[in-house]
């Protein structure tokens, strides 16, 4: 999967649909344009690359749901 200047929310929603994971977002989340090539990576590696590249993190809510959170000192 390759994405060029796609919205981080669109990328994460696509990954969620492709893997059956529900992706939810905190209120303060703001999508940003992002380019990434996800060939040959695991789901966890893909999520970590996207999170690190956009100052985000995610919390596993249950086996099928993650919450995407903006990474700042308060959180």
PyMOL Python script that loads the backbone (N, CA, C, O; Angstrom):
from pymol import cmd

cmd.read_pdbstr("""\
ATOM      1  N   UNK A   1       0.842  -1.179   0.000  1.00  0.00           N
ATOM      2  CA  UNK A   1       0.000   0.000   0.000  1.00  0.00           C
ATOM      3  C   UNK A   1       0.884   1.239   0.000  1.00  0.00           C
ATOM      4  O   UNK A   1       1.791   1.377   0.821  1.00  0.00           O
ATOM      5  N   UNK A   2       0.605   2.115  -0.918  1.00  0.00           N
ATOM      6  CA  UNK A   2       1.332   3.377  -0.979  1.00  0.00           C
ATOM      7  C   UNK A   2       0.324   4.512  -0.926  1.00  0.00           C
ATOM      8  O   UNK A   2      -0.716   4.475  -1.583  1.00  0.00           O
ATOM      9  N   UNK A   3       0.651   5.505  -0.143  1.00  0.00           N
ATOM     10  CA  UNK A   3      -0.190   6.691  -0.018  1.00  0.00           C
ATOM     11  C   UNK A   3       0.680   7.917  -0.244  1.00  0.00           C
ATOM     12  O   UNK A   3       1.755   8.034   0.344  1.00  0.00           O
ATOM     13  N   UNK A   4       0.224   8.827  -1.087  1.00  0.00           N
ATOM     14  CA  UNK A   4       0.968  10.053  -1.362  1.00  0.00           C
ATOM     15  C   UNK A   4       0.110  11.251  -0.979  1.00  0.00           C
ATOM     16  O   UNK A   4      -0.945  11.489  -1.567  1.00  0.00           O
ATOM     17  N   UNK A   5       0.572  11.994   0.003  1.00  0.00           N
ATOM     18  CA  UNK A   5      -0.131  13.183   0.499  1.00  0.00           C
ATOM     19  C   UNK A   5      -1.600  12.902   0.805  1.00  0.00           C
ATOM     20  O   UNK A   5      -2.478  13.720   0.532  1.00  0.00           O
ATOM     21  N   UNK A   6      -1.842  11.726   1.377  1.00  0.00           N
ATOM     22  CA  UNK A   6      -3.192  11.357   1.800  1.00  0.00           C
ATOM     23  C   UNK A   6      -3.400  11.813   3.239  1.00  0.00           C
ATOM     24  O   UNK A   6      -2.440  11.965   3.995  1.00  0.00           O
ATOM     25  N   UNK A   7      -4.620  12.024   3.602  1.00  0.00           N
ATOM     26  CA  UNK A   7      -4.958  12.406   4.970  1.00  0.00           C
ATOM     27  C   UNK A   7      -4.623  11.247   5.918  1.00  0.00           C
ATOM     28  O   UNK A   7      -4.910  10.089   5.616  1.00  0.00           O
ATOM     29  N   UNK A   8      -4.019  11.567   7.056  1.00  0.00           N
ATOM     30  CA  UNK A   8      -3.723  10.520   8.039  1.00  0.00           C
ATOM     31  C   UNK A   8      -4.999   9.780   8.441  1.00  0.00           C
ATOM     32  O   UNK A   8      -4.963   8.575   8.687  1.00  0.00           O
ATOM     33  N   UNK A   9      -6.097  10.476   8.507  1.00  0.00           N
ATOM     34  CA  UNK A   9      -7.362   9.829   8.862  1.00  0.00           C
ATOM     35  C   UNK A   9      -7.792   8.864   7.761  1.00  0.00           C
ATOM     36  O   UNK A   9      -8.251   7.761   8.058  1.00  0.00           O
ATOM     37  N   UNK A  10      -7.652   9.256   6.502  1.00  0.00           N
ATOM     38  CA  UNK A  10      -7.995   8.360   5.396  1.00  0.00           C
ATOM     39  C   UNK A  10      -7.105   7.114   5.398  1.00  0.00           C
ATOM     40  O   UNK A  10      -7.588   6.007   5.160  1.00  0.00           O
ATOM     41  N   UNK A  11      -5.807   7.293   5.665  1.00  0.00           N
ATOM     42  CA  UNK A  11      -4.878   6.158   5.708  1.00  0.00           C
ATOM     43  C   UNK A  11      -5.275   5.205   6.829  1.00  0.00           C
ATOM     44  O   UNK A  11      -5.368   3.996   6.616  1.00  0.00           O
ATOM     45  N   UNK A  12      -5.507   5.742   8.011  1.00  0.00           N
ATOM     46  CA  UNK A  12      -5.863   4.903   9.156  1.00  0.00           C
ATOM     47  C   UNK A  12      -7.221   4.227   8.965  1.00  0.00           C
ATOM     48  O   UNK A  12      -7.401   3.074   9.354  1.00  0.00           O
ATOM     49  N   UNK A  13      -8.171   4.939   8.369  1.00  0.00           N
ATOM     50  CA  UNK A  13      -9.476   4.335   8.098  1.00  0.00           C
ATOM     51  C   UNK A  13      -9.341   3.198   7.088  1.00  0.00           C
ATOM     52  O   UNK A  13      -9.989   2.162   7.239  1.00  0.00           O
ATOM     53  N   UNK A  14      -8.510   3.375   6.065  1.00  0.00           N
ATOM     54  CA  UNK A  14      -8.279   2.315   5.087  1.00  0.00           C
ATOM     55  C   UNK A  14      -7.676   1.085   5.760  1.00  0.00           C
ATOM     56  O   UNK A  14      -8.128  -0.037   5.534  1.00  0.00           O
ATOM     57  N   UNK A  15      -6.665   1.299   6.578  1.00  0.00           N
ATOM     58  CA  UNK A  15      -6.027   0.184   7.295  1.00  0.00           C
ATOM     59  C   UNK A  15      -7.054  -0.510   8.190  1.00  0.00           C
ATOM     60  O   UNK A  15      -7.089  -1.739   8.259  1.00  0.00           O
ATOM     61  N   UNK A  16      -7.882   0.267   8.867  1.00  0.00           N
ATOM     62  CA  UNK A  16      -8.909  -0.310   9.727  1.00  0.00           C
ATOM     63  C   UNK A  16      -9.890  -1.167   8.947  1.00  0.00           C
ATOM     64  O   UNK A  16     -10.229  -2.270   9.376  1.00  0.00           O
ATOM     65  N   UNK A  17     -10.346  -0.675   7.811  1.00  0.00           N
ATOM     66  CA  UNK A  17     -11.283  -1.435   6.988  1.00  0.00           C
ATOM     67  C   UNK A  17     -10.630  -2.702   6.444  1.00  0.00           C
ATOM     68  O   UNK A  17     -11.264  -3.756   6.397  1.00  0.00           O
ATOM     69  N   UNK A  18      -9.371  -2.604   6.034  1.00  0.00           N
ATOM     70  CA  UNK A  18      -8.670  -3.748   5.455  1.00  0.00           C
ATOM     71  C   UNK A  18      -8.384  -4.838   6.486  1.00  0.00           C
ATOM     72  O   UNK A  18      -8.259  -6.010   6.132  1.00  0.00           O
ATOM     73  N   UNK A  19      -8.281  -4.456   7.756  1.00  0.00           N
ATOM     74  CA  UNK A  19      -7.917  -5.422   8.795  1.00  0.00           C
ATOM     75  C   UNK A  19      -9.068  -5.754   9.748  1.00  0.00           C
ATOM     76  O   UNK A  19      -8.931  -6.640  10.592  1.00  0.00           O
ATOM     77  N   UNK A  20     -10.184  -5.063   9.625  1.00  0.00           N
ATOM     78  CA  UNK A  20     -11.309  -5.319  10.515  1.00  0.00           C
ATOM     79  C   UNK A  20     -11.173  -4.663  11.872  1.00  0.00           C
ATOM     80  O   UNK A  20     -11.819  -5.073  12.836  1.00  0.00           O
ATOM     81  N   UNK A  21     -10.328  -3.637  11.947  1.00  0.00           N
ATOM     82  CA  UNK A  21     -10.136  -2.923  13.210  1.00  0.00           C
ATOM     83  C   UNK A  21     -10.902  -1.604  13.166  1.00  0.00           C
ATOM     84  O   UNK A  21     -10.843  -0.873  12.178  1.00  0.00           O
ATOM     85  N   UNK A  22     -11.611  -1.313  14.231  1.00  0.00           N
ATOM     86  CA  UNK A  22     -12.316  -0.038  14.352  1.00  0.00           C
ATOM     87  C   UNK A  22     -11.314   1.019  14.811  1.00  0.00           C
ATOM     88  O   UNK A  22     -10.653   0.850  15.836  1.00  0.00           O
ATOM     89  N   UNK A  23     -11.205   2.093  14.060  1.00  0.00           N
ATOM     90  CA  UNK A  23     -10.297   3.182  14.414  1.00  0.00           C
ATOM     91  C   UNK A  23     -11.157   4.372  14.829  1.00  0.00           C
ATOM     92  O   UNK A  23     -11.964   4.872  14.046  1.00  0.00           O
ATOM     93  N   UNK A  24     -10.972   4.818  16.070  1.00  0.00           N
ATOM     94  CA  UNK A  24     -11.677   5.994  16.563  1.00  0.00           C
ATOM     95  C   UNK A  24     -10.649   7.076  16.866  1.00  0.00           C
ATOM     96  O   UNK A  24      -9.460   6.792  17.011  1.00  0.00           O
ATOM     97  N   UNK A  25     -11.110   8.304  16.960  1.00  0.00           N
ATOM     98  CA  UNK A  25     -10.213   9.449  17.116  1.00  0.00           C
ATOM     99  C   UNK A  25     -10.675  10.317  18.272  1.00  0.00           C
ATOM    100  O   UNK A  25     -11.871  10.531  18.469  1.00  0.00           O
ATOM    101  N   UNK A  26      -9.709  10.814  19.031  1.00  0.00           N
ATOM    102  CA  UNK A  26     -10.048  11.759  20.086  1.00  0.00           C
ATOM    103  C   UNK A  26     -10.503  13.072  19.449  1.00  0.00           C
ATOM    104  O   UNK A  26     -10.248  13.316  18.269  1.00  0.00           O
ATOM    105  N   UNK A  27     -11.164  13.899  20.218  1.00  0.00           N
ATOM    106  CA  UNK A  27     -11.695  15.171  19.696  1.00  0.00           C
ATOM    107  C   UNK A  27     -10.619  16.079  19.131  1.00  0.00           C
ATOM    108  O   UNK A  27     -10.867  16.792  18.159  1.00  0.00           O
ATOM    109  N   UNK A  28      -9.426  16.067  19.719  1.00  0.00           N
ATOM    110  CA  UNK A  28      -8.366  16.992  19.308  1.00  0.00           C
ATOM    111  C   UNK A  28      -7.585  16.523  18.078  1.00  0.00           C
ATOM    112  O   UNK A  28      -6.718  17.248  17.589  1.00  0.00           O
ATOM    113  N   UNK A  29      -7.876  15.327  17.576  1.00  0.00           N
ATOM    114  CA  UNK A  29      -7.177  14.805  16.404  1.00  0.00           C
ATOM    115  C   UNK A  29      -7.458  15.681  15.192  1.00  0.00           C
ATOM    116  O   UNK A  29      -8.607  16.026  14.917  1.00  0.00           O
ATOM    117  N   UNK A  30      -6.387  16.044  14.460  1.00  0.00           N
ATOM    118  CA  UNK A  30      -6.503  16.819  13.225  1.00  0.00           C
ATOM    119  C   UNK A  30      -5.738  16.079  12.132  1.00  0.00           C
ATOM    120  O   UNK A  30      -4.520  15.929  12.232  1.00  0.00           O
ATOM    121  N   UNK A  31      -6.430  15.613  11.086  1.00  0.00           N
ATOM    122  CA  UNK A  31      -5.753  14.905   9.997  1.00  0.00           C
ATOM    123  C   UNK A  31      -4.710  15.794   9.326  1.00  0.00           C
ATOM    124  O   UNK A  31      -4.899  17.002   9.186  1.00  0.00           O
ATOM    125  N   UNK A  32      -3.612  15.175   8.917  1.00  0.00           N
ATOM    126  CA  UNK A  32      -2.528  15.870   8.225  1.00  0.00           C
ATOM    127  C   UNK A  32      -2.203  15.108   6.942  1.00  0.00           C
ATOM    128  O   UNK A  32      -2.381  13.891   6.892  1.00  0.00           O
ATOM    129  N   UNK A  33      -1.729  15.803   5.902  1.00  0.00           N
ATOM    130  CA  UNK A  33      -1.285  15.082   4.707  1.00  0.00           C
ATOM    131  C   UNK A  33      -0.029  14.274   5.022  1.00  0.00           C
ATOM    132  O   UNK A  33       0.862  14.751   5.723  1.00  0.00           O
ATOM    133  N   UNK A  34       0.037  13.058   4.505  1.00  0.00           N
ATOM    134  CA  UNK A  34       1.150  12.174   4.827  1.00  0.00           C
ATOM    135  C   UNK A  34       1.417  11.226   3.661  1.00  0.00           C
ATOM    136  O   UNK A  34       0.488  10.743   3.014  1.00  0.00           O
ATOM    137  N   UNK A  35       2.689  10.969   3.404  1.00  0.00           N
ATOM    138  CA  UNK A  35       3.105  10.039   2.361  1.00  0.00           C
ATOM    139  C   UNK A  35       3.817   8.871   3.017  1.00  0.00           C
ATOM    140  O   UNK A  35       4.716   9.061   3.836  1.00  0.00           O
ATOM    141  N   UNK A  36       3.407   7.643   2.649  1.00  0.00           N
ATOM    142  CA  UNK A  36       3.998   6.448   3.254  1.00  0.00           C
ATOM    143  C   UNK A  36       3.859   5.258   2.312  1.00  0.00           C
ATOM    144  O   UNK A  36       2.884   5.145   1.568  1.00  0.00           O
ATOM    145  N   UNK A  37       4.849   4.378   2.358  1.00  0.00           N
ATOM    146  CA  UNK A  37       4.832   3.117   1.620  1.00  0.00           C
ATOM    147  C   UNK A  37       4.813   1.998   2.651  1.00  0.00           C
ATOM    148  O   UNK A  37       5.758   1.853   3.426  1.00  0.00           O
ATOM    149  N   UNK A  38       3.758   1.215   2.668  1.00  0.00           N
ATOM    150  CA  UNK A  38       3.577   0.188   3.692  1.00  0.00           C
ATOM    151  C   UNK A  38       3.783  -1.221   3.149  1.00  0.00           C
ATOM    152  O   UNK A  38       3.195  -2.174   3.661  1.00  0.00           O
ATOM    153  N   UNK A  39       4.606  -1.362   2.121  1.00  0.00           N
ATOM    154  CA  UNK A  39       4.886  -2.679   1.553  1.00  0.00           C
ATOM    155  C   UNK A  39       5.714  -3.519   2.529  1.00  0.00           C
ATOM    156  O   UNK A  39       6.720  -3.046   3.057  1.00  0.00           O
ATOM    157  N   UNK A  40       5.294  -4.753   2.767  1.00  0.00           N
ATOM    158  CA  UNK A  40       6.072  -5.696   3.552  1.00  0.00           C
ATOM    159  C   UNK A  40       6.182  -5.406   5.036  1.00  0.00           C
ATOM    160  O   UNK A  40       7.140  -5.835   5.680  1.00  0.00           O
ATOM    161  N   UNK A  41       5.208  -4.678   5.595  1.00  0.00           N
ATOM    162  CA  UNK A  41       5.236  -4.403   7.038  1.00  0.00           C
ATOM    163  C   UNK A  41       4.003  -5.009   7.698  1.00  0.00           C
ATOM    164  O   UNK A  41       2.971  -5.207   7.056  1.00  0.00           O
ATOM    165  N   UNK A  42       4.125  -5.295   8.971  1.00  0.00           N
ATOM    166  CA  UNK A  42       2.993  -5.814   9.730  1.00  0.00           C
ATOM    167  C   UNK A  42       2.044  -4.662  10.074  1.00  0.00           C
ATOM    168  O   UNK A  42       2.376  -3.490   9.899  1.00  0.00           O
ATOM    169  N   UNK A  43       0.868  -5.019  10.561  1.00  0.00           N
ATOM    170  CA  UNK A  43      -0.091  -4.010  11.003  1.00  0.00           C
ATOM    171  C   UNK A  43       0.512  -3.130  12.087  1.00  0.00           C
ATOM    172  O   UNK A  43       0.384  -1.907  12.040  1.00  0.00           O
ATOM    173  N   UNK A  44       1.163  -3.744  13.057  1.00  0.00           N
ATOM    174  CA  UNK A  44       1.768  -2.977  14.143  1.00  0.00           C
ATOM    175  C   UNK A  44       2.857  -2.041  13.628  1.00  0.00           C
ATOM    176  O   UNK A  44       2.935  -0.889  14.056  1.00  0.00           O
ATOM    177  N   UNK A  45       3.694  -2.520  12.717  1.00  0.00           N
ATOM    178  CA  UNK A  45       4.748  -1.676  12.138  1.00  0.00           C
ATOM    179  C   UNK A  45       4.148  -0.512  11.362  1.00  0.00           C
ATOM    180  O   UNK A  45       4.646   0.610  11.447  1.00  0.00           O
ATOM    181  N   UNK A  46       3.082  -0.767  10.607  1.00  0.00           N
ATOM    182  CA  UNK A  46       2.425   0.296   9.840  1.00  0.00           C
ATOM    183  C   UNK A  46       1.869   1.360  10.782  1.00  0.00           C
ATOM    184  O   UNK A  46       2.082   2.555  10.575  1.00  0.00           O
ATOM    185  N   UNK A  47       1.159   0.921  11.810  1.00  0.00           N
ATOM    186  CA  UNK A  47       0.598   1.877  12.770  1.00  0.00           C
ATOM    187  C   UNK A  47       1.698   2.682  13.451  1.00  0.00           C
ATOM    188  O   UNK A  47       1.571   3.896  13.610  1.00  0.00           O
ATOM    189  N   UNK A  48       2.771   2.017  13.852  1.00  0.00           N
ATOM    190  CA  UNK A  48       3.866   2.722  14.519  1.00  0.00           C
ATOM    191  C   UNK A  48       4.515   3.747  13.601  1.00  0.00           C
ATOM    192  O   UNK A  48       4.840   4.847  14.048  1.00  0.00           O
ATOM    193  N   UNK A  49       4.712   3.418  12.335  1.00  0.00           N
ATOM    194  CA  UNK A  49       5.297   4.378  11.394  1.00  0.00           C
ATOM    195  C   UNK A  49       4.410   5.604  11.244  1.00  0.00           C
ATOM    196  O   UNK A  49       4.896   6.735  11.269  1.00  0.00           O
ATOM    197  N   UNK A  50       3.111   5.380  11.088  1.00  0.00           N
ATOM    198  CA  UNK A  50       2.173   6.496  10.925  1.00  0.00           C
ATOM    199  C   UNK A  50       2.123   7.343  12.194  1.00  0.00           C
ATOM    200  O   UNK A  50       2.140   8.572  12.122  1.00  0.00           O
ATOM    201  N   UNK A  51       2.061   6.700  13.339  1.00  0.00           N
ATOM    202  CA  UNK A  51       1.984   7.431  14.607  1.00  0.00           C
ATOM    203  C   UNK A  51       3.238   8.262  14.841  1.00  0.00           C
ATOM    204  O   UNK A  51       3.149   9.448  15.159  1.00  0.00           O
ATOM    205  N   UNK A  52       4.397   7.649  14.686  1.00  0.00           N
ATOM    206  CA  UNK A  52       5.649   8.377  14.917  1.00  0.00           C
ATOM    207  C   UNK A  52       5.829   9.531  13.931  1.00  0.00           C
ATOM    208  O   UNK A  52       6.325  10.597  14.298  1.00  0.00           O
ATOM    209  N   UNK A  53       5.432   9.318  12.704  1.00  0.00           N
ATOM    210  CA  UNK A  53       5.597  10.350  11.683  1.00  0.00           C
ATOM    211  C   UNK A  53       4.640  11.516  11.816  1.00  0.00           C
ATOM    212  O   UNK A  53       4.810  12.534  11.145  1.00  0.00           O
ATOM    213  N   UNK A  54       3.631  11.385  12.674  1.00  0.00           N
ATOM    214  CA  UNK A  54       2.613  12.429  12.793  1.00  0.00           C
ATOM    215  C   UNK A  54       2.344  12.862  14.225  1.00  0.00           C
ATOM    216  O   UNK A  54       1.316  13.481  14.503  1.00  0.00           O
ATOM    217  N   UNK A  55       3.249  12.547  15.130  1.00  0.00           N
ATOM    218  CA  UNK A  55       3.114  12.899  16.543  1.00  0.00           C
ATOM    219  C   UNK A  55       1.771  12.448  17.108  1.00  0.00           C
ATOM    220  O   UNK A  55       1.036  13.212  17.734  1.00  0.00           O
ATOM    221  N   UNK A  56       1.484  11.164  16.856  1.00  0.00           N
ATOM    222  CA  UNK A  56       0.273  10.531  17.357  1.00  0.00           C
ATOM    223  C   UNK A  56       0.655   9.281  18.135  1.00  0.00           C
ATOM    224  O   UNK A  56       1.798   8.830  18.066  1.00  0.00           O
ATOM    225  N   UNK A  57      -0.272   8.733  18.857  1.00  0.00           N
ATOM    226  CA  UNK A  57      -0.133   7.415  19.455  1.00  0.00           C
ATOM    227  C   UNK A  57      -1.507   6.799  19.498  1.00  0.00           C
ATOM    228  O   UNK A  57      -2.513   7.479  19.294  1.00  0.00           O
ATOM    229  N   UNK A  58      -1.548   5.520  19.761  1.00  0.00           N
ATOM    230  CA  UNK A  58      -2.849   4.866  19.842  1.00  0.00           C
ATOM    231  C   UNK A  58      -2.948   4.008  21.078  1.00  0.00           C
ATOM    232  O   UNK A  58      -1.958   3.478  21.582  1.00  0.00           O
ATOM    233  N   UNK A  59      -4.164   3.887  21.548  1.00  0.00           N
ATOM    234  CA  UNK A  59      -4.454   3.062  22.714  1.00  0.00           C
ATOM    235  C   UNK A  59      -5.374   1.936  22.249  1.00  0.00           C
ATOM    236  O   UNK A  59      -6.372   2.180  21.571  1.00  0.00           O
ATOM    237  N   UNK A  60      -5.036   0.718  22.615  1.00  0.00           N
ATOM    238  CA  UNK A  60      -5.886  -0.419  22.288  1.00  0.00           C
ATOM    239  C   UNK A  60      -7.049  -0.430  23.267  1.00  0.00           C
ATOM    240  O   UNK A  60      -6.856  -0.554  24.476  1.00  0.00           O
ATOM    241  N   UNK A  61      -8.247  -0.302  22.738  1.00  0.00           N
ATOM    242  CA  UNK A  61      -9.456  -0.302  23.573  1.00  0.00           C
ATOM    243  C   UNK A  61      -9.923  -1.735  23.813  1.00  0.00           C
ATOM    244  O   UNK A  61     -10.250  -2.112  24.939  1.00  0.00           O
ATOM    245  N   UNK A  62      -9.952  -2.522  22.752  1.00  0.00           N
ATOM    246  CA  UNK A  62     -10.237  -3.955  22.855  1.00  0.00           C
ATOM    247  C   UNK A  62      -9.603  -4.624  21.640  1.00  0.00           C
ATOM    248  O   UNK A  62      -8.893  -3.965  20.881  1.00  0.00           O
ATOM    249  N   UNK A  63      -9.839  -5.902  21.441  1.00  0.00           N
ATOM    250  CA  UNK A  63      -9.135  -6.624  20.374  1.00  0.00           C
ATOM    251  C   UNK A  63      -9.480  -6.129  18.973  1.00  0.00           C
ATOM    252  O   UNK A  63      -8.785  -6.481  18.020  1.00  0.00           O
ATOM    253  N   UNK A  64     -10.511  -5.337  18.819  1.00  0.00           N
ATOM    254  CA  UNK A  64     -10.914  -4.843  17.506  1.00  0.00           C
ATOM    255  C   UNK A  64     -11.018  -3.319  17.407  1.00  0.00           C
ATOM    256  O   UNK A  64     -11.508  -2.806  16.402  1.00  0.00           O
ATOM    257  N   UNK A  65     -10.566  -2.588  18.429  1.00  0.00           N
ATOM    258  CA  UNK A  65     -10.720  -1.133  18.426  1.00  0.00           C
ATOM    259  C   UNK A  65      -9.478  -0.444  18.974  1.00  0.00           C
ATOM    260  O   UNK A  65      -8.924  -0.839  20.001  1.00  0.00           O
ATOM    261  N   UNK A  66      -9.051   0.609  18.252  1.00  0.00           N
ATOM    262  CA  UNK A  66      -7.986   1.475  18.767  1.00  0.00           C
ATOM    263  C   UNK A  66      -8.491   2.911  18.795  1.00  0.00           C
ATOM    264  O   UNK A  66      -9.370   3.292  18.021  1.00  0.00           O
ATOM    265  N   UNK A  67      -7.924   3.692  19.692  1.00  0.00           N
ATOM    266  CA  UNK A  67      -8.215   5.117  19.805  1.00  0.00           C
ATOM    267  C   UNK A  67      -6.946   5.869  19.442  1.00  0.00           C
ATOM    268  O   UNK A  67      -5.900   5.658  20.058  1.00  0.00           O
ATOM    269  N   UNK A  68      -7.029   6.745  18.447  1.00  0.00           N
ATOM    270  CA  UNK A  68      -5.878   7.534  17.995  1.00  0.00           C
ATOM    271  C   UNK A  68      -5.887   8.851  18.757  1.00  0.00           C
ATOM    272  O   UNK A  68      -6.898   9.552  18.814  1.00  0.00           O
ATOM    273  N   UNK A  69      -4.728   9.172  19.346  1.00  0.00           N
ATOM    274  CA  UNK A  69      -4.596  10.320  20.254  1.00  0.00           C
ATOM    275  C   UNK A  69      -3.418  11.168  19.821  1.00  0.00           C
ATOM    276  O   UNK A  69      -2.373  10.638  19.441  1.00  0.00           O
ATOM    277  N   UNK A  70      -3.579  12.497  19.875  1.00  0.00           N
ATOM    278  CA  UNK A  70      -2.477  13.411  19.592  1.00  0.00           C
ATOM    279  C   UNK A  70      -1.450  13.304  20.701  1.00  0.00           C
ATOM    280  O   UNK A  70      -1.801  13.347  21.880  1.00  0.00           O
ATOM    281  N   UNK A  71      -0.183  13.166  20.334  1.00  0.00           N
ATOM    282  CA  UNK A  71       0.897  12.995  21.305  1.00  0.00           C
ATOM    283  C   UNK A  71       1.375  14.361  21.781  1.00  0.00           C
ATOM    284  O   UNK A  71       2.014  15.102  21.035  1.00  0.00           O
ATOM    285  N   UNK A  72       1.057  14.683  23.028  1.00  0.00           N
ATOM    286  CA  UNK A  72       1.573  15.912  23.630  1.00  0.00           C
ATOM    287  C   UNK A  72       1.878  15.639  25.098  1.00  0.00           C
ATOM    288  O   UNK A  72       1.560  14.567  25.614  1.00  0.00           O
ATOM    289  N   UNK A  73       2.484  16.591  25.757  1.00  0.00           N
ATOM    290  CA  UNK A  73       2.955  16.371  27.121  1.00  0.00           C
ATOM    291  C   UNK A  73       1.825  16.072  28.098  1.00  0.00           C
ATOM    292  O   UNK A  73       2.044  15.374  29.088  1.00  0.00           O
ATOM    293  N   UNK A  74       0.627  16.580  27.846  1.00  0.00           N
ATOM    294  CA  UNK A  74      -0.495  16.332  28.738  1.00  0.00           C
ATOM    295  C   UNK A  74      -0.977  14.885  28.658  1.00  0.00           C
ATOM    296  O   UNK A  74      -1.566  14.367  29.607  1.00  0.00           O
ATOM    297  N   UNK A  75      -0.724  14.236  27.519  1.00  0.00           N
ATOM    298  CA  UNK A  75      -1.261  12.891  27.319  1.00  0.00           C
ATOM    299  C   UNK A  75      -0.164  11.886  27.350  1.00  0.00           C
ATOM    300  O   UNK A  75      -0.417  10.691  27.199  1.00  0.00           O
TER     301      UNK A  75
END
""", "prot")
cmd.dss("prot")
cmd.show_as("cartoon", "prot")
cmd.util.cbc("prot")
cmd.orient("prot")
